[in-house]
Amino acid sequence: MFHHITVLKEEATEGLHVREDGIYVDCTLGGAGHSALIASRLGSQGRLIALDQDDWALDNAKEKLASFGDKVILVKTNFRDLEEVLRALPMVPQRDGIPQVDGILFDLGVSSPQFDEGERGFSYNHDAPLDMRMDQSAELTAAEIVNTWPEQEIARVLFQYGEEKFSRRIAGKIVERRALRPIHSTGELADIIKEAIPAATRRTGGHPAKRSFQGLRIAVNDELGAFEEALHAAVRCLAPGGRVSVITFHSLEDRICKQILNSYVGRCTCPPDFPLCVCGGEGQMRLINRKPLTPGEEELTLNPRARSAKLRIAEKL
């Protein structure tokens, strides 16, 4: 059963200013919570294109979104291919060869079933094969990284993507253990990480393997690289007045989102009495909220996993 609580559902959808006849993209279909709300606001001419690389999410969405008929188009793909997908769809208008849509949404949280169902290998709370692939047809797994990558590279992944300050100690312990036998399960890896982290640190904060598992998951799926490419593509593919809503869940994602959106804002230096920008610094986007929106107490009570969520919204000029 696919059970997932959508984070900041109303806020992210409101941020898109959904029009009945507009064309919208949910780049992260997941549990289809955002998709269902967007589709419910579309008229007969409106369309929602929903992307995901996870067959489980797509199969669930076929059933959950069936009542919307041809208003919803499901596409199995990595969202880094956003522009190519939109270019291939006949209902998406183009301007100068670039697809034009009215709103694009990203929810970068991993779907709850991927954490909760042990066989996917995302969770340190379930002993399962060391996998972590969002797309089960992809080649790279967490097991390959842990068992074949050089110690220095493993340490880099844990530090850069997991922000784990004991990354070198953990990488050293992994290499030491794999010399005896391959590391195949999440439970075994979690135990190795615990051994590598000082006892005093293990007694504070959350699970000692949390940051390392995050780092491995991001590396397996190239999450940050894919997001950078997709967000740049989203800006290109928005029609004037179109909006992008982005929900991030950790500082690395939020930093990338903030930097990319700010890079398109521009800095106009024209005198305030000029009717139009002539300096070329006006930019392509405007920020709807300069500070990210975060979940309220009611949502956090219902879904504690939403605590780290941040929502940024920007509009194409």
Residue pairs with C-beta under 8 A, 6 or more apart in sequence:
2 31
2 56
2 57
2 60
2 111
2 113
3 31
3 112
3 113
3 116
4 30
4 31
4 33
4 111
4 112
4 113
5 31
5 33
5 112
5 302
5 303
5 305
5 306
6 30
6 31
6 33
6 34
6 107
7 107
7 109
7 247
7 295
7 299
7 303
7 305
7 306
7 309
8 107
8 247
8 293
8 295
8 299
8 306
8 309
8 311
9 33
9 34
9 37
10 37
11 293
11 311
12 34
12 105
12 107
12 245
12 247
12 311
12 313
13 34
13 37
13 38
13 41
13 105
13 245
15 243
15 245
15 288
15 311
15 313
16 24
16 38
16 102
16 103
16 105
16 243
16 245
17 103
17 243
18 24
18 38
18 41
18 42
18 46
18 102
18 103
19 46
19 102
20 41
20 42
20 43
20 45
20 46
21 42
21 43
21 45
21 46
22 42
22 46
22 47
22 101
22 102
22 103
23 46
23 47
23 48
23 49
23 91
23 92
23 93
23 101
23 102
24 38
24 42
24 46
24 47
24 48
24 49
24 101
24 102
24 103
24 104
24 105
25 48
25 49
25 50
25 51
25 82
25 86
25 101
25 103
25 104
25 105
25 234
25 237
26 34
26 35
26 38
26 48
26 49
26 50
26 51
26 105
26 107
27 51
27 79
27 82
27 104
27 105
27 106
27 230
27 234
28 34
28 51
28 52
28 79
28 105
28 106
28 107
28 108
29 35
29 50
29 51
29 52
29 57
29 58
29 61
29 74
30 52
30 54
30 57
30 107
30 109
30 111
31 57
31 60
31 111
31 112
31 113
32 50
32 57
32 60
32 61
32 64
32 65
34 105
34 107
35 48
35 50
35 61
35 65
35 72
36 64
36 65
36 68
38 48
38 103
38 105
39 48
39 65
39 68
39 71
39 72
40 68
42 48
42 68
42 71
44 71
46 71
47 71
47 72
47 73
47 91
48 68
48 71
48 72
48 73
49 72
49 73
49 75
49 85
49 86
49 89
49 92
49 101
50 61
50 65
50 72
50 73
50 74
50 75
51 75
51 76
51 77
51 79
51 82
51 85
52 58
52 61
52 74
52 76
52 77
53 76
53 77
53 78
53 79
53 134
53 135
54 111
54 114
54 134
54 135
54 136
55 76
55 136
56 113
57 111
58 74
58 76
61 72
61 74
62 74
65 72
65 74
73 89
75 85
77 85
78 135
78 226
79 106
79 226
79 227
79 230
80 225
80 226
80 227
80 229
80 230
80 233
82 104
82 230
82 233
82 234
82 237
83 98
83 99
83 233
83 236
83 237
86 92
86 99
86 101
86 237
87 94
87 99
89 99
92 99
92 100
92 101
93 99
93 100
93 239
94 100
95 239
98 236
98 237
99 237
100 237
100 238
100 239
100 242
101 237
101 238
101 239
101 242
102 238
102 239
102 241
102 242
102 243
103 238
103 242
103 243
103 244
103 245
104 234
104 237
104 238
104 242
104 243
104 244
104 245
105 244
105 245
105 246
106 227
106 230
106 231
106 234
106 244
106 245
106 246
106 247
107 247
108 223
108 227
108 246
108 247
108 248
108 249
108 253
109 247
109 249
109 305
109 309
110 122
110 134
110 217
112 305
113 120
114 120
114 122
114 134
115 122
115 123
116 123
117 126
118 126
118 127
118 128
118 186
119 128
119 129
119 131
120 128
120 131
120 132
121 128
121 129
121 130
121 131
121 132
121 133
121 141
121 142
121 186
122 131
122 132
122 213
122 217
123 186
123 213
124 186
124 187
124 189
124 190
124 193
124 207
124 209
124 210
124 213
125 207
126 186
126 187
127 185
127 186
127 187
127 188
128 185
128 186
128 187
129 143
129 184
129 185
129 186
130 141
130 142
130 143
130 146
130 183
130 184
130 185
130 186
130 188
130 189
131 141
131 142
131 143
132 141
132 142
132 213
132 216
132 217
132 220
132 221
133 140
133 141
133 220
133 221
134 221
135 221
138 220
138 221
140 220
141 220
142 189
142 216
142 217
142 220
143 182
143 183
143 184
145 154
145 157
145 216
145 219
145 220
146 154
146 174
146 178
146 183
146 189
146 216
147 178
147 182
147 183
149 157
151 171
151 172
151 174
151 175
152 171
154 167
154 170
154 171
154 174
154 175
155 167
155 168
155 170
155 171
155 172
156 167
157 167
157 215
157 216
157 218
157 219
158 164
158 167
158 170
158 171
158 211
158 212
158 215
158 216
159 165
159 167
159 168
159 215
160 215
161 214
161 215
161 216
161 218
161 219
161 224
161 252
162 211
162 212
162 213
162 214
162 215
162 216
162 218
163 211
163 215
163 251
163 252
164 170
164 211
164 212
164 215
166 196
166 197
166 198
166 201
167 212
167 215
169 196
169 197
170 192
170 193
170 196
170 197
170 212
172 196
173 192
173 193
173 195
173 196
174 183
174 189
174 192
174 196
177 183
177 192
183 189
183 192
186 213
189 209
189 212
190 207
190 208
190 209
190 213
193 208
193 209
193 212
194 202
194 208
194 209
197 208
201 208
202 208
214 250
217 223
218 224
218 252
223 253
224 252
224 253
224 256
227 253
227 256
227 257
228 256
228 260
231 244
231 246
231 256
231 257
231 260
231 261
232 260
234 244
235 244
235 260
235 264
235 284
235 285
235 316
238 244
238 316
239 316
240 316
240 317
241 315
241 316
242 315
242 316
243 288
243 313
243 314
243 315
243 316
244 261
244 313
244 314
245 311
245 312
245 313
246 257
246 261
246 311
246 312
246 313
247 309
247 310
247 311
248 254
248 257
248 292
248 309
248 310
248 312
249 308
249 309
249 310
250 308
254 292
254 310
254 312
257 312
258 312
261 285
261 287
261 312
261 314
262 287
264 283
264 284
264 285
264 314
265 283
265 285
265 286
265 287
265 314
266 281
266 282
266 283
266 284
267 281
267 283
268 277
268 279
268 281
268 282
268 283
269 279
269 281
270 277
270 278
270 279
270 281
282 317
283 317
284 316
284 317
285 314
285 315
285 316
285 317
286 314
286 315
286 317
287 312
287 313
287 314
288 313
288 314
288 315
289 311
289 312
289 313
292 310
292 311
292 312
293 310
293 311
293 312
293 313
294 309
294 310
294 311
295 303
295 306
295 307
295 309
299 306
300 306
300 307
